[in-house]
Amino acid sequence: MRRILFFIIFLAISVLYNGSATAEETDEDVEIAKKLANPLSNMICVPLQYNYDKNMGADGTGTSHLLNIQPVIPFSLNDNGT
């Protein structure tokens, strides 16, 4: 279980570090930022939410680890709604 927690923390730090390492913005970066800000854009998004709770249970010695994965996959409908 500690390996999973370490991997999630490592992944979050690497994403934050890589996102702040470059000061220059290219046109491609600006377009991606616009698409991310638009909830109706045609991009697949897979947000992860990790929750850790301690002192769980009747005796207060338990822990809870919860990883929520909520993928958003856009699709289009035709004129008939199917």
Residue, then its C-alpha position, 0 to 999 in steps of 0.5 A: m500500500r505504501r508503494i501505491l501512495f509513493f507512486i501517487i505522490f511521485l506522479a503529482i510532484s512530477v506533474l507539478y514540477n514539469g508544469s512550472a519548469t518552463a517559463e515560455e508558452t508556445d502557441e500549442d500550450v496556449e491552445i491546450a490551456k484554452k481546451l482545458a478551460n472549456p468543459l465542452s472541448n473535445m479532450i479526454c480527461v482522467p482526473l484522480q482524487y486520493n483521500y487518506d483518513k486515519n483514526m477510523g473504526a470503533d477503536g480509532t486505529g484503522t485507516s482508509h485509502l480511497l482513489n477516485i478515478q473519474p474519466v470524462i470522454p466526450f462523444s457527439l450525437n447525431d440529429n436523432g439523438t442517438 
